[in-house]
Amino acid sequence: MKHLKQIAFSQRPVIILLVMISLLTGAAIIGQAYYFVAIVEGVFLNNASFQAITPLIIGLFVVLAIRATLTYWSGRTGVKMAAKVKKNFRKSLLSKYAKNPVQASMQGQSGKKVSVLMDAIDDLDSYFSSYIPQMIQTAIVPVMILVAVFTQHLYSGLIMIITAPFIPFFMALIGVMTKKKSEEQLDKMAAFSGRFLDTLQGLTTLKLFGRARKQRELIKESSLGFRDATMGVLKVAFVSSLMLEFISMLSIGLIAMEIAIRLVVYEGISFFSAFFILILAPEFYQLLKDAGSAFHTGRGSMVAANKVTDELEEDVPVVEWGSAPLVTKNQPPEVELKAVSFSYKEEGFSLLNIDTFIPAYSQVAIVGRTGSGKTTLLHLMAGLVSPTEGQVRVNGKALSDYKEKDWFEQVSYISQHPYLFSGTIAENIAVGGPKGSTRAQVEQAAEKAGIDSFIKSLEQGYDTSIGEAGRGLSGGEKQRVAIARAFLKQPYIILFDEPTTGLDLQTEKILQQSLQELSRSSTVITVAHRLHTIQAADQILLLDNGKLIGRGSHEELIQTVPEYRDMVSVQQGGEAQ
């Protein structure tokens, strides 16, 4: 709550505006009571003519209009403040994820992250749009009403002072329960979101292994848990409203009884003062009740704020970039790894002390057993993660010294499973190119990637729509779309992560021809399994358990590194079969 309060009060102009609105609202409430009492007294006690009370009626309508305008203005100001805060929180979260998308995607469930990004941040809305404006108003308007009541009758003002503290006391009591229930609700919602998305993504696998029914029961259990937690929060809210209503009605009843005795029995108060106080008393307690309701929602927002803050503070290494321009001189830059080490977590996988130099236009193959660190090394070269120790150097300078935009303009990264977006094939190819790429350039890139004839065979050609993640295309077709992106972009460094794994020989042959053409103007670094890809490389990097145990050409490694020789023997045996 303290953190949210600091954020709210850091917007000084908004807070000053809310204070001014509250002062004017207090004056409008008192003015409204005055005009109403004056009209009633004039008509029913003084037998005043309509002409005599016309100015009072006009004054009442003006005050009512002013109060309605101020209420709207206060609400609008709160909503604008909430929108700004939510936008900043979402921007901070997205910025955090974007600074290191690789590691951010590895930590936690995507569903939970979406739940925090959308639902938890939305739950902050009520704090800024309702709680802060209401608390400012409650700190000002009731005091103004009390002053007005004391000017008319001492004892009524004392009753208000004595009974008013019961409402904030009960607010604090309910607030503790609200916080616990809200924490439970958000936890259940995050668990449900994470499990639902995981199940949705793995539905085919669950079906094939006969686990769909069990997973359905788990989702049902998670959904019911979220329902019960939500109903628990609502129960506390309803009990809170009931008790606040009871306290305020009891307090108003005490004031009404005391005034009635003074007015009828002792005749110690005038009709004007008595009626004036009876009109102001409900306004006084209504403001306190509204503060109680706002306090309830504020406690819920605090729980959501803790979730968002925890997500922002979760330790994810950030990829830092500098401001130096990357000058390529119309040729690929030289890349060097100097004592590079990297660890995902303290006890997780680590790359250790990698040293290598990659000249311009060279073809490099990264090989090794599964889990040896090949993809991690590719991520480091791509600038997707930063080394824990050492440096990735480009043209003699640390990669982190360059502008992020300059570097990624020179690099294409094609993973084993390239991501295609929901849209047309042409749009998906154009993602890789410079802004304003023409249809002719897109088609030329597709032709070089060997997918032009396939696209033209489709009924709508390049305007054929594909589903999310490339649904509707085979693995080889997705790879060729990704390579078409590289042809359109024409980068100086191309990184491939096992591009031909699992493809048929014909598709693999087409991809190899595309890679060969790309290598004429680029440095190509490939995580490779196939022997013919490895043999064609100028330099081979052999990794084992995060260590670089061999570096050189195919012939050099055959002679000097037993592990490489064994790997080639296995490959040759597999190919012979």
N, C-alpha and C positions, 0 to 999 in steps of 0.2 A: 504493500500500500504506500509505503514511504517513497519507493522508487517512482511509482505512478504519480504521486503528488508532486514530486520534483519535476517530472515531465510536464505536468499540467501548469504549474506555477512558473515554469520557465517561459511560457507564452504570456508574457507580462501584459501586452496590449489587450489580449482576450480576457484576462482576469480583471483588468481595470474596467473593461466594457461590462462584464458580468456584475461587478460591484455597482456600477452606475445604474444598470438595469434594475438591480435589486432595490436600490434606494428609491428609484422612481416607482417601482412596483409597490413598495411599502406605502409611499405617499398616495398612490392610486387606491389602495385598499382602504386606507383611512378616509380618503375623500369620498369613496363610494359609500362607506358606512354613514358618513356625515350627511350626504345628500339624501340618502334613502330615509334616514331618521327624520330629517328636516321636512321631507315631503309628507311622511306619515303623520307627524305631529301637526303640521299645518292643516292637512285635510281633516283628520279625525278629532283633533283637540281644539284647534283654533278656527275651524270652519273657514279656512282660507279659500278664496276663489281660484278658479283654474288659471286665470291670468297672473295671480300672485305667485303661484308655484311653478309657472312655466319656466322661469330662469333656473329653478332648482332641477326640474326634469331635464332641461338641456344640459346642465352641468353633470347630472348623473350619467346621461348617455355619453358625454364626452369622456368622463372618467372611465366608464366601461370600455369604450373604444381604445383608450390609451392603455388600459390594463391588458386587453386582448392583444394589442400590438406588442407590448412588452413581453408577454408570455411567448408569442411567436418568435420574437427577436431572440429571447433567451434560449429557446429550444434550437433555433437555427444556428446560433453561435456555438452551442454545445456540440451539435452534429458536425459542424465544420471543424471544430477542434478534434473531435474523435476521428474524423476522416483523415486529417493530417497525421495524427499519431499512428493510426493503423497503416497508413501509406509508408511512414518512416520505418515502422517495425518490419513490414513485408519487404521493403527495400533492403533493410539490413540483413534479413534472413537470406534473401535471394543473392545478395552480394557475397555473403559468407559461402553459400553453396557454389557460386560461380567462381570464386577464387581458387577453389580446389575441388572441382566436380568429381574427380576420381575417388578421392578419399571420403568426400561427403556422401557419395552413393554407397560406400562400403559400410558405413556406420548406421545401424538401426534400420527400421523398415520404412519403405517409401510412403506407405499409407500413414504412418505416424507423423512423418515430416509434413505431408499434405494436411493432416489434421491440425497440426500446430500452425502451419502457414495460413490456413483458412479459418477453421473453427475457433481455435484458441485466440487468435488475433481479433476475430469478430466479437468474442466475448469481452474484449476490452472496451467495446463501443459504449456500453452503458455507464462505465466509470466516467468517461469524459462528456458524454452527451446528456447524462442524467445526474450522476452523483455530484460532480464538481459544481455545476450550476445550482443544484438544489441545496448543497451545503453552504454555498456563498449566500444564497437567498435566506436560508434558515438562520444564518449568523447575523443577518441584518434586519429582515422584515419583522420577526417576532419581537425584537427589541424595540422597534418603532411602535408596534402595536401595544406593547407593555407601557411605554411612555404615555401613549394616548389614553390607555385605560386608567393609569395612575392619576392623570389630570382630572378624571371624572369621579373615580371612586377608589379609595385606598385599599379596602378589604378585597375587592375583586382582583386587583393587581397582585395582592399577597397570595390569594388562592392560586392564581396562575403560576407564580414563582414556585410555590410549594409543590404543585402537581406536575409541572413541566419536566423536572428531572426524571420522573418515572419512565418517560418515553425513551430518552437516550440510554438509561440503565438497561431497559429491556432490549433496546437495539443492540447493545454490546453483547448481551446474553445470547440473543438469536444469531449474532454475527459469528460467534465461535462455532455454533452448529452449522451455519451456512457454509463456512470455510471448509469444514470436514466433508460435508456432503458434496460440495462443488469439486473438491479434489478427487473424490471418488468418481464423480460423474465424468470428469475430464480424462481420468485414467482409463475408465471403461470405454469411453469414446475412442481414445487413441488405440487401445488394444483391438477394439472392433474394427476400426479403419484399417489397421495394419494387417489383421488376419483376413479381412475381406479381400483386400487387394492381392495379397499373396495367393489366396485361393483362386481368385479370378485369373491370375497370370499362369497358375499351374493347374488349371482345370483339366486339361487333356491328360497330363501325367497322373493326376488323382484318379481319373476315370479308368485309365489303363491298368492301374494297380488296385482297382477296386476300393479306393479310399474316399470316394466322393460322398458316400452316405455318412461316413464318420465325420468328414470335414463339415458337411452340412449341419450335423448336430452341434459341432463346436461353434459354428457361426451363429446358430440359433441360441446357444447358451450365452455367447458373447453379446448378442443383440438383446436378449432378455436381461442380462446384467446391466447393460446401458439403460434399458427402459426403467428398471427398478431404481437405478441411481438417479435418473431424471425425476421419477416420481417422488423420490426422497427429498430432492431439492424443492420441488413444488409443494410438498407437504409442509416443509419448514416455512416456505413463503406464505402459505395460507394461514398457518398458525400465527406467524408474525403479524399478518394483516389483522387477524381476529383480535389479538391481544392489544395491538395499537389502537384499534377501533374501540375496544372496551375501555381502555384507559382514558382516551380522549372524551368519549361519551360520558363517563363517570365524572370527569373533571368539569365538563360543560354543565352537567346536572347540578354539581355543587355550586357553581357560580350562579346558575339560574335560580336555585333555591335561596341562596343568600340574598340575591337582588330582590326576589319576590317578597321575602320577609321584610327587607328594608323598605321596599316600595309600598307594600300593602299594610303591613302591621305598624311599622315605626314611622313611615313616611319620611325616611331620612335620605331619600335620593329622588331626583327629578325623573320624569318619564324619559326625557331626552337622554340623560346619562345612562339610565337602565337599559333602554333599547339599543343605544349606541354600543354598550359593552356586550350585550347579547349577540349583536351582529359580528363584533370583532372577535369574540371568544372562539367560535367555530373556525374562523380564518387562522387564528393563532395555533390551534391544535391541528388543523389540517396541514399547516406547514411542517409541524413536528412529525406528523404521520408520514408525509411525503418524504421527509428526511429519513425516516425509518425504512421506508421502502427502498429509497436510493441507497441507504447503507447496506441493505441486504444484497442488492445487485453489485455494489462496490466490493463487497467481500468475495463475491463470485469472480469479479474481474481481477482481483488480486491473485486468485488461484491461477487464472489463465495467464496473468503476467509472469508468474513464477515459471510456468511451462515454457513460455516464449523466452524468458531470460535464460533458463537452463539450456535451451536449444542454442541460443546465441553464444553462451559461454562454454559450450562443449568444445573441447580442444580438437580442432581440425587444423593441421598445418596449412598455412597460407602460402600460395605461390606469389612471391614478390617480383615486381617488374620495375625497371628503371626508366630513364627518359632518353637514353642515347638512341639515335636512329641507326637502323641496320642497313649498311651500304653493301650491296651485293656485287656491283661492277659487272652485271650481266652474266654472272656465273654462280653456281652453288657455293655457299660459304663452307669453310673448313670447320669441322666439328671435332672437339677433343674432350675426352673425359679425364679429369685429373683427380685421382684418389677419391672417386665418387662412392659414397656409401648411402644407403637408404634403409629405413626401417618403418614398417607400417605402424607397429606399436612396440612397446618395450619388450614384450615376449613374443612378438610376431615374427614374420619372415623378414630377413634382412639381405640386402646386397652389400657386399663388403669390398671396399678398396679397388674399384674398377678403374683401370687405366687403358685408354686406347685413343688412336688418332684416325680420323676418317677424312681423307682428302676429297676435294671436289670431284664430282662425276664418278665416284667409285661405287661399286656394288658390294654391299656388306650383308652377310648372312649371320644371324644370331641363332645358335643351335644349343641343344641341351635337353635333358629329360624334363618331363612335366613337373612344374613346381621349382624349376631351377632359377627363375627370375627373369626370363626372357621378356615377357610383357611389361614387367616393372621397368626394365632397362629401356624399353621403347617409350614408356611414359616419361621417363626422365629426359630422354633425348627430345621428346615432343614438347617439353615444358609444361606438361600436365601436373607434375609433382616436382617439388624442389628437393635436392639432395640433403640428407641429414648432415653429411660431411662432404668436403670436396667441392668441385665445380664442374658444371658442363660449360665448356668454353666454345664460342663461335667467333671465328676470325680473330682469335687471340684474346677476346674479352669474355667475361662471364656472361652467360645467357641472361641472367637476372639484371644486367646493366641495360639491356635493350628495351625498347617499347614493346609491350605485349602485341599490339596491333601489327607492328612491323614484322615480328617473328612469325605470327600465325598466317600472315599473307604469303610467307615463303614455304609453309609446311602443309602437307596433306597427310592425314592419318587414316588408314583404311584397316579397320579391325576385321576379325574373323566373322563377326556378325554386324555389318554396318547398319546403322539405323536409317530407316526410310520413314518419312512422315506421311500422314494422311493427306492425299492430294494427287495431282496428276504426275505422271512420270517426268514430264518436262520440268515441272516445278521442283521435283526432287533432284534432278540433275543440276538445275540452275542454282540450288543451294550452295554448291561448291564454287561457283564462278564469281567474278567481280560483279558489282552492282550494275544493272543495265545490260546484262548479257542478252544477245538476240536469240531468236528461235534458231536461226541458221547456225550460230555458234554451238548451241545446245545439241543440235542434230549432228554436227561435225564431231563433237566430243563423243557422242554415242556411237558413231560409226567407227571411230578409232578404238573404242572400248569393245567393239564386236557385238553390240546389242541393237544396232540400228535396224537390222532386218527383222529381228524378233518384235521390236516395238511397232514397226510398220505392218506386221502381220496381224496386229490387234485391230479390232473394229474401229476404235477411236484413236489409234496411233499414239502419238505423244500426249494426247489429251485423255488417255485412259486413266481413270482414277484407281488408286490402290489404297488399301486399308492401312490403319495404324501399324507401325513397325514393318511395313512392306508386305502385309497380308495380301496374298494373291500372286506373289512372285516366288520363284524357287530360290534356294541359296545361291546358286550360280548367277541367276539374274540379278539378285541384290548386289552381288560382288561387282558385276559389270556396270551397274548403275553407279556404284561407288567409284569405280575406276573412271567412268565417264566424268564424274565430278572432278577428278584429278586432272583429266585432259582439259577440261574447261578452265580450271584454275591455273594450270601450268606452273606448279610450284617448283622450287629449286631442291627441296628435300621431300622425299616420299617415304613414309613409314608404313610397312605392311605387317600386320599381325596374322601369320599363318593364313595367307590369302587363298590357298588352294586346298586346304584340308576339307575332306569330305565331298569334293566335287568329282564329277565323272571326267574321264580322260579328255573328251572332246571340249568340254567347258574349260578344263584346266589348260589345254593347249591354246585356246583363245585368250585366256587371261595371261599366259606366259608371253604370247606375242605382244599383248598390250603393255606388259611390264617392260619388255625389251625396248619398245618404242619410247616409253616414258624415260627410260634410263639414259637415252641419248642426250637429254637436256637437264637431267637431274641426278642428284645423289639418291640412291635407292638403298634403304636399310630394311631388310626383311627377316622376320622371325620365320625360319624355314624348317620343314620336316623332310621334304622330298629331296632325294640325293642329287637329281639333275639340277635343282635350284641351288643347292649348296655348292656343287662343283663349279658352277658358272660364276660364283662370287669372287671378287678381287681379294676380299678379306673375310675370314670366318672368325666369329667370336664364340668360343665354347664355354658355356656356363655350367656349373655344377653346385647346387645348394647355395646359390648366391655369390659364388666366387668365379672369377675369370681364370679358368685353368688352361686355356689354350687360345692363341691368336696367331693367325697367319693364313696362307693359302691352303687349298685342299691337300696338295702334295706335301707341304711342310708339316701339316698336322698329322697326316698319315705316318710320317717318319718319326715324329717327336712326341706325340701324345697318345698313349695307349687307350685312353677313354674314347678318343675320337675314332681310333682305328676299330675299336669294338662296335661303336655306334654305326660306322659305315658297313661293317660286316653284317650286322643285323639288318640294315637297310637293303643291302644287296641280296641277302637271303630272302627277305620279304618280297623284293621285286622279282627274284627268280621264280618264286612260287606263283 
